[in-house]
Amino acid sequence: MTPSSVDHSAPKSPMASEAVMADLMMPHQANGLRRPSVFGGVIMSMVDKCAALSAMRHAAGQATTLSIDRILFKEPIHVGELVEVRSRVVHVGHTSMSVLANVYAENIATGERRHTNECWLTFVHLDQAGKPAAVPPLRLETDEDRTLHAQAARRREALLAERG
């Protein structure tokens, strides 16, 4: 199928937008505290990039971060650990997309893997002129898809009410 024959308005599943990024945490990424861990901004940058990939996959085009609605740092990530970010679109509006990103840290020597961060972000699809553009609907296929979609819808309503 050639790119020009792809139907960009057809519903897409959340898994179709899944993106994965991984990086080994190095000493220059430490925060400089007495008991150093990886600087939170390093993790936030990885999350934003991975989530942007999910949004762009779903929209089949440009997307920009509207907001990072929540980043929960459950526990520190240490230098020498492998960090993996997994993201996917879980809710869509007319031009916006809610993306859930989860961060995992792995001690390569022991194989221990921890879920360290849960992050919710909102992206807007942009057309060639940089204006907000419609996104494809979301096709919910699994119980997990439906649960995350409902959770994202509640979060979106609360954020819209907060913004007034």
Backbone torsions as a table, in degrees:
resi	resn	phi	psi	omega
1	MET	NA	129.0	178.3
2	THR	-81.9	151.0	-178.5
3	PRO	-53.9	-34.0	-177.9
4	SER	-70.7	-19.4	-179.2
5	SER	-94.7	0.8	178.8
6	VAL	-74.1	133.2	177.5
7	ASP	-86.0	104.9	-177.0
8	HIS	-77.4	-3.9	178.4
9	SER	-102.5	-2.8	-179.9
10	ALA	-70.2	141.8	178.0
11	PRO	-58.7	145.5	179.3
12	LYS	-127.1	146.0	178.0
13	SER	-79.6	156.2	175.4
14	PRO	-56.4	-38.1	-178.6
15	MET	-65.9	-24.7	177.8
16	ALA	-65.9	-21.5	-179.2
17	SER	-99.9	2.1	-175.8
18	GLU	-60.4	135.8	175.7
19	ALA	-131.1	148.0	-179.9
20	VAL	-135.3	132.2	174.7
21	MET	-131.3	145.6	177.9
22	ALA	-141.4	149.3	178.2
23	ASP	-155.2	144.5	175.5
24	LEU	-83.8	126.8	-178.0
25	MET	-78.9	126.0	-173.9
26	MET	-111.1	164.2	-177.1
27	PRO	-54.8	-35.2	-179.0
28	HIS	-69.1	-8.1	179.1
29	GLN	-97.9	3.8	179.9
30	ALA	-77.6	154.9	-175.1
31	ASN	-87.1	-5.4	175.1
32	GLY	82.1	7.4	176.8
33	LEU	-74.9	170.1	-179.8
34	ARG	-58.5	-40.9	173.0
35	ARG	-110.5	84.0	-171.0
36	PRO	-64.3	143.5	169.8
37	SER	-133.4	178.3	-179.3
38	VAL	-69.9	135.0	178.7
39	PHE	-57.9	131.6	-178.2
40	GLY	-56.9	-32.6	179.5
41	GLY	-64.6	-29.9	176.3
42	VAL	-64.5	-44.9	179.9
43	ILE	-66.7	-42.6	179.4
44	MET	-60.2	-40.0	178.9
45	SER	-64.2	-44.5	178.1
46	MET	-61.5	-42.2	179.9
47	VAL	-62.8	-46.1	-178.4
48	ASP	-62.6	-42.3	179.2
49	LYS	-64.8	-46.3	-178.1
50	CYS	-65.0	-44.9	179.6
51	ALA	-64.1	-36.5	177.1
52	ALA	-62.1	-39.5	176.6
53	LEU	-60.8	-42.3	177.8
54	SER	-61.7	-45.6	180.0
55	ALA	-62.3	-42.8	-179.8
56	MET	-67.2	-37.0	176.4
57	ARG	-62.5	-45.5	-178.5
58	HIS	-65.6	-44.4	-177.0
59	ALA	-79.7	-14.4	-175.1
60	ALA	56.3	42.7	179.3
61	GLY	178.4	-162.3	-177.5
62	GLN	-66.0	146.5	172.9
63	ALA	-148.4	147.3	179.2
64	THR	-128.7	150.4	179.5
65	THR	-69.7	123.4	173.4
66	LEU	-89.4	-45.4	179.5
67	SER	-158.9	150.1	166.5
68	ILE	-101.7	103.7	-170.0
69	ASP	-76.9	-30.9	-178.9
70	ARG	-165.1	133.4	167.5
71	ILE	-129.3	118.4	177.9
72	LEU	-102.8	115.4	176.6
73	PHE	-92.3	99.8	-175.9
74	LYS	-75.2	-36.5	-179.6
75	GLU	-161.5	160.5	-176.5
76	PRO	-69.7	154.8	172.5
77	ILE	-110.8	137.0	-173.4
78	HIS	-105.8	152.1	173.0
79	VAL	-56.3	137.0	-179.0
80	GLY	96.6	-11.2	178.4
81	GLU	-89.2	151.5	174.4
82	LEU	-88.2	126.5	178.5
83	VAL	-106.5	129.9	177.2
84	GLU	-121.4	131.1	175.1
85	VAL	-112.8	131.1	176.3
86	ARG	-123.6	129.0	-178.7
87	SER	-136.7	159.2	174.0
88	ARG	-162.9	154.6	176.7
89	VAL	-75.1	130.6	-178.5
90	VAL	-119.3	-10.1	179.3
91	HIS	-157.7	144.1	176.1
92	VAL	-130.8	147.8	169.8
93	GLY	-106.7	-148.6	178.4
94	HIS	-73.9	-48.2	179.9
95	THR	-122.7	-5.0	-175.0
96	SER	-110.2	159.5	180.0
97	MET	-137.6	133.4	172.5
98	SER	-94.0	129.1	-178.0
99	VAL	-120.1	133.1	174.0
100	LEU	-104.3	128.0	176.9
101	ALA	-122.9	133.6	175.9
102	ASN	-117.2	140.1	-177.2
103	VAL	-114.9	136.1	179.1
104	TYR	-126.5	140.3	174.9
105	ALA	-114.3	137.1	-179.1
106	GLU	-126.0	126.9	170.8
107	ASN	-80.4	109.0	-173.4
108	ILE	-63.8	-35.4	-177.4
109	ALA	-67.0	-38.9	-175.9
110	THR	-101.7	-18.1	-176.4
111	GLY	83.1	-2.2	179.4
112	GLU	-63.9	132.2	-178.7
113	ARG	-125.6	130.6	-177.4
114	ARG	-124.4	142.6	172.8
115	HIS	-86.3	107.9	-170.9
116	THR	-101.3	-24.4	-175.4
117	ASN	-146.1	144.3	169.9
118	GLU	-124.6	129.0	-172.5
119	CYS	-133.3	135.1	176.3
120	TRP	-116.8	128.8	-178.3
121	LEU	-133.1	156.1	175.2
122	THR	-122.5	132.1	178.5
123	PHE	-121.6	155.6	175.3
124	VAL	-120.2	133.4	176.2
125	HIS	-77.7	136.2	-179.6
126	LEU	-117.6	139.0	175.0
127	ASP	-80.7	-174.6	-177.1
128	GLN	-63.1	-24.2	179.5
129	ALA	-89.7	0.3	179.8
130	GLY	83.2	15.9	179.3
131	LYS	-99.5	149.4	177.6
132	PRO	-55.6	137.2	-177.3
133	ALA	-132.9	154.7	-178.4
134	ALA	-62.5	146.9	176.7
135	VAL	-113.0	155.3	177.2
136	PRO	-64.4	151.8	174.8
137	PRO	-66.4	165.9	179.3
138	LEU	-101.8	132.1	177.3
139	ARG	-101.7	108.3	-177.1
140	LEU	-85.4	119.1	-173.1
141	GLU	-108.6	-27.3	-174.6
142	THR	-122.4	167.0	175.6
143	ASP	-61.8	-38.4	177.9
144	GLU	-62.8	-42.1	176.2
145	ASP	-55.9	-46.9	-177.6
146	ARG	-67.4	-39.6	178.9
147	THR	-64.3	-48.4	-179.7
148	LEU	-66.6	-36.3	177.6
149	HIS	-62.2	-45.7	179.5
150	ALA	-64.6	-41.9	178.3
151	GLN	-62.7	-44.0	179.2
152	ALA	-65.2	-37.7	178.5
153	ALA	-63.0	-42.9	177.9
154	ARG	-63.9	-43.3	178.4
155	ARG	-61.6	-42.5	-179.0
156	ARG	-62.8	-45.2	179.1
157	GLU	-61.2	-42.5	179.9
158	ALA	-65.3	-41.4	179.1
159	LEU	-66.2	-41.4	178.5
160	LEU	-63.6	-40.1	178.5
161	ALA	-65.9	-39.2	179.6
162	GLU	-65.1	-39.0	-179.3
163	ARG	-73.0	-15.7	175.1
164	GLY	74.2	NA	NA
